[in-house]
Amino acid sequence: MLVGEFCIRDVIIAERLASIVEIAQLMRDYHVGDIVIVDNDGPDRKPVGIVTDRDIVLELIAKELPLDSVSVGDIMGPELITVDENSDLWEALQTMRGKGIRRLPVVDRNGKLVGILSTDDLLETLADQLQDLVILIRKEQRHEEQIRK
Protein backbone atom coordinates (compact mmCIF):
# COMPACT_ATOMS: atom_id res chain seq x y z
CA MET A 1 0.00 0.00 0.00
CA LEU A 2 1.36 3.37 -1.02
CA VAL A 3 1.01 6.66 0.83
CA GLY A 4 -0.48 8.25 -2.29
CA GLU A 5 -3.44 5.86 -2.11
CA PHE A 6 -4.43 7.06 1.36
CA CYS A 7 -3.41 10.69 1.63
CA ILE A 8 -5.87 13.54 1.38
CA ARG A 9 -5.18 15.47 -1.83
CA ASP A 10 -7.07 18.64 -0.90
CA VAL A 11 -4.53 20.36 1.36
CA ILE A 12 -5.13 23.75 2.94
CA ILE A 13 -2.03 25.89 2.51
CA ALA A 14 -0.72 29.33 3.42
CA GLU A 15 2.49 31.25 2.93
CA ARG A 16 4.96 31.72 5.79
CA LEU A 17 4.17 35.44 6.12
CA ALA A 18 0.50 34.73 6.91
CA SER A 19 -0.71 35.98 10.25
CA ILE A 20 -1.75 33.67 13.04
CA VAL A 21 -5.29 35.02 12.82
CA GLU A 22 -5.41 34.16 9.09
CA ILE A 23 -4.23 30.65 9.86
CA ALA A 24 -6.80 30.22 12.64
CA GLN A 25 -9.54 31.45 10.30
CA LEU A 26 -8.48 28.95 7.62
CA MET A 27 -8.59 26.17 10.21
CA ARG A 28 -12.07 27.21 11.26
CA ASP A 29 -13.38 27.72 7.71
CA TYR A 30 -12.09 24.36 6.43
CA HIS A 31 -12.52 22.41 9.69
CA VAL A 32 -8.88 21.30 9.80
CA GLY A 33 -6.31 21.17 12.58
CA ASP A 34 -3.29 21.97 10.44
CA ILE A 35 -2.15 24.22 7.62
CA VAL A 36 0.78 23.32 5.39
CA ILE A 37 3.08 26.29 4.85
CA VAL A 38 4.53 26.87 1.38
CA ASP A 39 6.87 29.50 -0.03
CA ASN A 40 4.53 30.26 -2.91
CA ASP A 41 0.97 29.42 -3.81
CA GLY A 42 1.79 28.60 -7.44
CA PRO A 43 1.86 25.26 -9.24
CA ASP A 44 5.34 24.38 -7.92
CA ARG A 45 4.39 24.79 -4.29
CA LYS A 46 6.84 23.03 -2.04
CA PRO A 47 6.07 22.63 1.64
CA VAL A 48 8.40 24.37 4.07
CA GLY A 49 6.48 23.88 7.31
CA ILE A 50 3.28 22.95 9.02
CA VAL A 51 1.32 24.74 11.73
CA THR A 52 -1.24 22.98 13.88
CA ASP A 53 -3.95 24.23 16.18
CA ARG A 54 -1.86 22.80 19.00
CA ASP A 55 1.12 24.95 17.94
CA ILE A 56 -1.02 28.07 18.22
CA VAL A 57 -2.30 27.11 21.65
CA LEU A 58 1.04 26.01 23.13
CA GLU A 59 3.36 28.54 21.50
CA LEU A 60 1.18 31.65 21.61
CA ILE A 61 -1.98 31.51 23.68
CA ALA A 62 -0.51 29.59 26.63
CA LYS A 63 2.42 32.02 26.70
CA GLU A 64 0.02 34.97 26.41
CA LEU A 65 1.83 36.33 23.36
CA PRO A 66 -0.07 38.81 21.19
CA LEU A 67 -1.18 37.04 18.02
CA ASP A 68 -0.13 39.95 15.84
CA SER A 69 3.44 39.86 17.17
CA VAL A 70 4.46 36.77 15.18
CA SER A 71 3.90 35.21 11.78
CA VAL A 72 3.36 31.60 10.88
CA GLY A 73 7.02 31.33 9.89
CA ASP A 74 7.95 32.18 13.48
CA ILE A 75 6.09 29.29 15.08
CA MET A 76 6.39 26.47 12.53
CA GLY A 77 8.92 23.79 13.35
CA PRO A 78 12.51 24.19 12.17
CA GLU A 79 12.52 20.88 10.27
CA LEU A 80 9.67 19.68 8.11
CA ILE A 81 9.35 15.95 7.67
CA THR A 82 7.66 14.87 4.45
CA VAL A 83 6.97 11.57 2.73
CA ASP A 84 7.03 10.65 -0.95
CA GLU A 85 3.65 9.62 -2.36
CA ASN A 86 5.21 6.36 -3.62
CA SER A 87 6.49 5.37 -0.17
CA ASP A 88 5.10 2.38 1.66
CA LEU A 89 2.26 3.35 3.99
CA TRP A 90 3.55 1.28 6.90
CA GLU A 91 7.01 2.88 6.65
CA ALA A 92 5.36 6.31 6.73
CA LEU A 93 3.45 5.30 9.86
CA GLN A 94 6.70 4.16 11.48
CA THR A 95 8.22 7.57 10.67
CA MET A 96 5.21 9.32 12.21
CA ARG A 97 5.44 7.13 15.29
CA GLY A 98 9.20 7.59 15.64
CA LYS A 99 9.00 11.37 15.26
CA GLY A 100 5.83 11.75 17.33
CA ILE A 101 3.88 13.49 14.57
CA ARG A 102 0.27 12.99 13.53
CA ARG A 103 0.39 14.75 10.16
CA LEU A 104 2.82 14.26 7.31
CA PRO A 105 2.86 16.35 4.12
CA VAL A 106 3.05 14.15 1.03
CA VAL A 107 5.24 15.20 -1.89
CA ASP A 108 6.00 13.96 -5.38
CA ARG A 109 9.51 13.05 -6.58
CA ASN A 110 10.21 16.76 -7.21
CA GLY A 111 9.27 17.79 -3.68
CA LYS A 112 5.96 19.37 -4.77
CA LEU A 113 3.09 19.13 -2.28
CA VAL A 114 0.48 16.61 -3.41
CA GLY A 115 -1.35 15.72 -0.19
CA ILE A 116 -1.25 15.14 3.51
CA LEU A 117 -1.31 11.94 5.53
CA SER A 118 -2.88 12.15 8.97
CA THR A 119 -3.48 9.58 11.66
CA ASP A 120 -7.11 10.71 11.96
CA ASP A 121 -7.78 10.01 8.27
CA LEU A 122 -5.99 6.68 8.47
CA LEU A 123 -8.00 5.64 11.52
CA GLU A 124 -11.21 6.49 9.69
CA THR A 125 -10.13 4.42 6.68
CA LEU A 126 -9.09 1.48 8.86
CA ALA A 127 -12.35 1.66 10.80
CA ASP A 128 -14.29 1.45 7.53
CA GLN A 129 -12.26 -1.58 6.46
CA LEU A 130 -12.74 -3.24 9.84
CA GLN A 131 -16.48 -2.65 9.55
CA ASP A 132 -16.41 -4.40 6.17
CA LEU A 133 -14.68 -7.37 7.81
CA VAL A 134 -17.30 -7.50 10.55
CA ILE A 135 -20.07 -7.54 7.92
CA LEU A 136 -18.28 -10.34 6.07
CA ILE A 137 -17.95 -12.42 9.23
CA ARG A 138 -21.65 -11.94 10.09
CA LYS A 139 -22.69 -12.97 6.57
CA GLU A 140 -20.51 -16.05 6.80
CA GLN A 141 -21.97 -16.96 10.19
CA ARG A 142 -25.53 -16.59 8.86
CA HIS A 143 -24.65 -18.69 5.84
CA GLU A 144 -23.22 -21.45 8.06
CA GLU A 145 -26.35 -21.36 10.26
CA GLN A 146 -28.57 -21.82 7.21
CA ILE A 147 -26.47 -24.76 6.00
CA ARG A 148 -26.79 -26.48 9.39
CA LYS A 149 -30.61 -26.17 9.39
N, C-alpha and C positions, 0 to 999 in steps of 0.2 A: 504494500500500500504506500502510495506516494503522498507527500505533504500537499501537493497541488490538487489532489482529489478531495481533500477535506477542508482546505482553508477557505475562508470567506473572501471573496474577490472584491466586494464593495467596501473599501477601506476609507475611513474618514481621515483626512489629512489636514495639516496646517503647516505654515512656514515658521521657522524658528523665531522670527520677530513678532509673532502673534502674542497678544496679551493673554494673561491668565483668564480674564473675564471672557474673552472670545473663545478660548478653549473650553471653558465651563459651559458656555452657551451651546457650542457644538455638541458636547457630551449630552446635554439636556435635549437638544433638538433631535438628535439621532439615536438617543437612548443607548449610548455606548459608555464604557468605562475607560476608554483609552483613545488617544489621538496619535497617529503616526506623524512625526515631524519630518518634513522634506525641505531641501534647499530651494526647490522651485516647484511650481504647480503644473509644469508643462508635461509633455509626453515622456520625457526621460527622467521622471521623478525618482530620485534615489533616497531611501530613508536614511536619516541621520540621527534620529532619536525617537523616543516614545514618551508620552506623558500620560499618566493614569490619574484617575480621580483620587486615588490613594496618595500619589505624589503631591497633589494640591493640598490635601488635608494635612499630611505630615510635614511637608516642607514649608508651607505658608500659613495656613490657618492655625495649626497647633502652635506655631512660633509667633503668632500674632503679627506677621509681616503684612504691610499694605500690599494688596494685590497689584496695584499699579506701579510698584517699585521694582518688579522683575518681569522678564519676558519668559516665554516658554523655554528658550535656549538656556536660560539660567538654571532651570530646575530639572531639565531632562538629564538622564544618566550620562556619564562620560563615555561609556562604551556601549554601542548598540549591538546586540546579538541578533543575527538574522539567520534564516534557513533557506536553502535553495528549494524551489518548488519540486524538483526531481529527487529530493532526499527521501529516505525511508521515514515513514511516519513514526515508527517506534524509536528510531535514533533521535528524531526531533523531540519526542517526549522525554527521552533520557537527558537531552541537553536542557530542556526546561526544568526538569527535576533537579539536575545537578547545579544549575545556576539559580534556582529558586524563583523562576519567572513563570507567569501564567499566560503571557501573550508574546508571540514571536512573529515579527514581520517576515513575510515570505517574498523572496526575490527571484528573478530569473537569472540566467547565467551571466547577464551583463550588470547585475546588481540593481535592476529596476524593480520597484515595488509592484507586486502583482496580487498580494493578499495578506491576510493575517491569520495565524493559527492561535486559537485560544483554548484553554482547558474547558471553559464553559461550553463552547461550541462542540468540542470533542465529546464531552459528557452527554450532551443532548443527542448527538449522533449515536453514541454507544448505547444509550438508553433506548433509543428507537430500535436498534438492532437486537438488543436483549428482549424487548417486547415481542419482536417478530419470532424469536426463539421460543418464548413462552407460548405464543399462539400455536406454533408448530407442535410443541410437546402436547398441548391440550388436544389438538386435532388427532394426534397419533394415539393418545390415550382413549379418546372417544371411539376411534376406529377399532382399536383392540377390544374394547368393551362390546362393540357390536359384533365382532367376530366370535367372541366367546358365547354370545346369546344364542 
